[in-house]
Amino acid sequence: MVAYFFPENTVFTASDVDEAVRLLTETGNFDAVVLDLILRSSVGTDLFREFPALPPVVILPSLDGEDSPMTGLTSGAADYVIKPCSMRLWETHIALRLLPKTDAVETFGNFSVNANTRTVKDTTIPVSLTPSGFNILFF
């Protein structure tokens, strides 16, 4: 299941990547995406390829081991939390991804990095990055 959070605290769900892309396209600006890796007819990480302009993505799988987190993070996820986990831990991870917009912009010389919109600018010119490239730069 893929869950999307709106500023109005509305949650949208999708059971596969095609449905998630449709919701992202039709509904607009999301605060975050919570992504499971095992979906009905697709693999969760396919979402990064199908919809590259994603808000911060937190993967919440029931898979463990080193390969799964590495695949999720290199695909473009902002975070990876393995189930089962406590609600307190989960809330902390989500809160870090939903920082106020003013706290989510970092400036380095001519470059500005916006964690909420996952964009980078050189002065005013947008810099094109892959999801993995953005994560490397941001972290």
matplotlib code that plots the C-alpha trace (Angstrom):
import matplotlib.pyplot as plt

x = [0.0, 1.2, -0.1, 0.0, -0.4, -1.9, -1.5, -5.1, -4.2, -6.0, -4.6, -4.8, -3.9, -3.1, -2.5, -0.1, 2.3, -0.1, -2.8, -0.2, 0.9, -2.7, -3.3, -0.1, -0.9, -4.6, -4.5, -1.5, 1.0, 1.7, 3.7, 5.2, 4.8, 4.8, 5.8, 5.7, 8.0, 5.5, 2.4, -0.4, 1.0, 4.3, 7.4, 7.3, 10.6, 9.0, 7.3, 10.6, 10.9, 7.3, 6.9, 10.4, 9.1, 8.2, 7.9, 10.0, 9.4, 9.6, 9.8, 8.0, 8.5, 8.3, 11.6, 14.9, 18.5, 21.0, 19.9, 16.4, 17.3, 20.1, 17.7, 15.2, 17.6, 19.5, 16.2, 15.4, 13.7, 14.4, 14.1, 13.6, 11.9, 11.5, 8.3, 7.4, 8.4, 6.9, 4.4, 6.7, 9.7, 7.4, 6.1, 9.6, 10.7, 7.6, 8.1, 11.7, 10.4, 7.6, 9.8, 8.3, 9.1, 11.4, 13.5, 13.7, 15.7, 19.5, 21.8, 25.4, 27.0, 24.9, 23.0, 19.8, 18.4, 14.8, 14.0, 10.2, 10.1, 13.3, 14.7, 18.1, 18.8, 22.1, 21.1, 17.7, 18.5, 17.0, 19.5, 18.3, 19.1, 18.0, 16.3, 19.5, 21.6, 19.3, 19.6, 23.4, 23.5, 21.0, 22.5]
y = [0.0, 3.5, 6.3, 10.0, 12.8, 16.2, 19.4, 19.0, 15.6, 13.7, 10.3, 8.7, 5.1, 3.1, -0.6, -0.4, 2.0, 2.8, 3.9, 5.9, 7.8, 8.6, 9.9, 11.9, 13.4, 14.2, 15.3, 17.6, 18.6, 15.9, 16.3, 12.8, 9.3, 6.2, 3.3, -0.5, -2.4, -5.3, -4.0, -5.8, -5.8, -4.0, -3.3, -0.2, 1.2, 1.4, 4.5, 6.4, 5.7, 6.3, 9.6, 11.2, 14.4, 12.7, 14.4, 12.8, 9.1, 6.9, 3.2, 1.1, -2.5, -5.8, -6.8, -6.7, -7.4, -5.0, -5.3, -4.0, -0.7, -0.1, -0.6, 1.7, 4.5, 4.4, 4.5, 7.9, 7.2, 9.8, 7.2, 3.5, 2.1, -1.7, -3.1, -3.8, -0.6, 1.4, 4.2, 6.6, 5.7, 5.9, 9.4, 10.6, 9.5, 11.1, 14.4, 14.7, 14.4, 17.0, 19.8, 23.3, 24.6, 27.3, 24.7, 22.5, 24.9, 24.9, 27.3, 26.6, 29.5, 29.9, 26.6, 26.1, 22.7, 22.3, 19.1, 19.5, 20.0, 17.9, 20.6, 22.2, 25.5, 27.2, 30.8, 30.7, 27.9, 24.5, 21.7, 18.3, 15.4, 11.8, 10.8, 9.2, 12.2, 14.5, 12.2, 12.2, 15.9, 16.6, 14.2]
z = [0.0, -0.8, 1.5, 0.7, 3.3, 2.4, 4.5, 5.5, 7.1, 4.4, 3.5, 0.1, -0.6, -3.7, -4.0, -6.9, -8.7, -11.6, -9.1, -7.1, -10.2, -11.1, -7.6, -7.6, -11.0, -10.3, -6.7, -6.6, -3.9, -1.3, 1.9, 1.9, 0.6, 2.7, 0.5, 0.9, -1.4, -2.0, -3.9, -5.6, -9.2, -8.9, -6.9, -4.7, -6.0, -9.5, -8.3, -8.4, -12.1, -13.0, -11.1, -10.6, -8.9, -5.6, -2.2, 0.5, 0.5, 3.6, 2.8, 5.5, 4.4, 6.3, 4.7, 6.5, 5.5, 4.0, 0.3, 0.8, 2.5, 0.0, -2.9, -1.4, -0.5, -3.8, -5.7, -4.1, -0.7, 2.0, 4.8, 5.4, 8.6, 8.9, 10.3, 13.0, 14.7, 17.5, 16.7, 18.5, 16.2, 13.2, 14.2, 14.7, 11.2, 9.6, 11.6, 10.3, 6.7, 7.3, 8.6, 8.2, 4.7, 6.1, 7.9, 4.8, 2.6, 2.9, 1.0, 0.1, -1.9, -5.0, -4.5, -2.6, -1.7, -0.8, 1.0, 0.7, -3.0, -3.6, -5.9, -6.3, -7.8, -8.8, -8.2, -10.0, -12.5, -11.6, -11.4, -12.7, -10.3, -10.1, -6.8, -5.7, -6.6, -4.6, -1.6, -1.8, -2.1, 0.7, 3.2]

ax = plt.figure().add_subplot(projection="3d")
ax.plot(x, y, z, "-o")
ax.set_aspect("equal")
plt.show()
